């Protein structure tokens, strides 16, 4: 709807998802994301991460990160895991189709990870992630609520992080990999062990303070 109105009214449409004929601005947005990655690597110093988990909606953030890691580290780049909501996992489903093409996910995309509720991959990011990403994962909502609670209630000495629903799913997935016995084979396949240095990015604060309190203070049913 925004694109249609922009065409009719001669407006400038600015967003980070690309399709055929609309690629220049999304590419510039993706280039802007590089600042965040470069600052993170600068803070890490000589400690190169072995694993990076990144949340994914249309894929522009994840695609930008993958491009950065390839340019920065080449063949020594960290293993990248792309994490989506189960009900909006357009990259996971596209990779699963094994035909090299992006596929749109239908339905209402019902997830509390609203910032990741995207059913159609960006064509720029799709080609990057298809060719270079290592793992694609789809997670239900209770994975991100776990991540939110841990970030908001850290161990003594750790900094507290206020992370919203679209920002904490990667930590939730990592916790499950470390704690759930049935995921032990996957943990071994990913080589997550005591030598792993894992980098995550939280990309959302408590953009919905009421929902944040329900999740972090409550028991996960969001209904009280």
N, C-alpha and C positions, 0 to 999 in steps of 0.2 A: 504494500500500500504506500509506504514511504517513497519507494522508487517510482511508482506510478505518478504520485503527486509531484515529485521533483521534476519528472519529465514534462508534465502538463504546465507547471508553473515556472519552469526554467530556474529551479532551485539547484543548489549543490548538495548532493547526497554524500554524507560522510559516515561510513561504517566499515567494519573490518572483515566482512565476508565478501568473497569475490565470485563473480560468474562471468561468462563470456560477454565481453564488452564493458565490464566494470571491474577493472583490475588495478589501475594505477593507484587509486586512493587506498584500497586495502593493502597493497604492497607497501605504501608509505607508513601505514599504521604498524604493519609487521616490523618494518625497520625501526620504528620507534620503540618497540618492545625490546630491542637489542640492548638498550641502555640498562634495563633491569638485570639482564643476564650478565652483562659486562661488569656491573657493580658487584654482583654476587661473587663472581669469579675473582675479582680484585680483593674482596674481603677474605676469600678462602686462601689467598696466597698460594704457596706451593702445594697445598693439599688438593690434588685433583679429585673430583668426585668419581666414584666408580659407578654410581647409579643416579639417575634423575627420574623422578615421577612428576608428571605434569597433567593438570586437569584440562579437559578439552570440550569445547562447545562446537563452533564452526571450524575450529582447528587453527586459527591464525596465531594464537599464542604458542600453541604446541609446535606448529610448523616453523615459526620464527626461532624457537628454542632449538629445534633439531638442526636447522640450518646453521645456527651459531655454534653448536657443539661440533658439527662436522668441520666447519672452518677453523675452529679453535684447536681442536685436538686430533683431527684426521682419523687415522686408524686406531688411535688410543682413546677415542671418545667414550664417554660413559654410556652404559646401557640405558636407553630411554623407554619408559613405560608411559603410554598414553591412557588416561583414565577418564571414563565417561559415566554418566548415569545410565543405569540399565534400560530405562524407558526412552532414552534419547541417544542411543549408542550408534550414531550413523557411521563412525569410523570402524568400530568393532564389526558391525554388520557388513560394511563394505569390504573389509579385509577377509571376513569369513566367506564372502561370495567367491573369492579367488578368481575374479575375472579382470582385475586391474582397473575396474571402473568405480567411481563413487556412487553410492546408493542412498537414496533418501529414506528416512525412517518416518512412517506415518503415525497416526494416532494423536492423542492429546499431549504426548510428551510429559506426562504428569510426574513431576519430581520436585522436591523442595530445593534442588540445585537449579534455581531459575536461570542463573547466568550461563548454565551449561545445557539448557533445554533447547537444543538446536537439532533439527532433523536433517539438515542438508550440508554436506561438507563444502567448505570453500575450495574452489578449484585450484588455487595456488598451493594451499597447504596440503591438499590431498596428494599431490604428486610428490611433495617432499616427504611426508609421513609414510606414504605407501612404499617408497623406495629406501627409506633410511631408518624409520622407527623399528624398535626391536620387539615390543610387546604392546598389545592392545587389550585393555581390560574394561569391563562394564560392571558397575557397582550399584547396589540398591541404596536407598536413602539412609538406612541405618549405619552404613559405613561412614558417611560423612558426619553424622551426628556424633559418632564415637570420636572422630578426629577433632571435632569442635570442643568436646568436653575435655579431652586430653590437653589440647593447646590452652584452653582456658583455666585448667587446674594442673599446672606443671609440678614436677618434683622440686623439692627445695634446691634453690640455687639456679634453677632454670628460669628464663624470662617467660612471663605470661604473654600469650598471643591471642588477641580477639579475632577469630576467624569465622567468617560466615559460611553458609552452606556450600557455596561454590568454591570456597578456598581451602577446605579441610579434607576433602575426599581422599587426597593422596596419602595423608597421614593415617586416615582410617584404614585404607587398604594396606599400608605398611604394617600397622598394628595387627591386622588380621593375619598377614603373612607370617608374622613372628609368633603369634599366640595360638592360632588354630591348627591342631594336629592334622586335619584333613588337607591343609594347604602346604604341608611339609614338602611334598614332591615339587610343587611350584617354586617354593623358596629355594630349594636346591638347584632347580633348573636356572633360576635367576642368579645363582651364586651370591645370595644374601647371607653373609656370615660375619664373624667378628671383625674381619678386615674391611668390610664394606664401608664406604663413605657416601652417604645418601643425601642428595640435595632435593628439597621440596620448595615450592613457592606458594605462599598464601596470597591470593589475589582478591580477597573480599573481606571487609570487616563486618560489623553488625549492621548491615544496610537495612535490616528489618529488626530493630531492637526487641520488639515484643516476641517475635518468633525466636530470636536468639536466646532470650531468657527462658522460654518454654523448653527449648532443646537442652540448654546447659543446666538449668535448674530442675527440669522434669525428668520423666522416665522414658521419653521417646515416643509417647503416643500423641503429643502435640495438642491434646484435647482439653487440658484442664484450664 
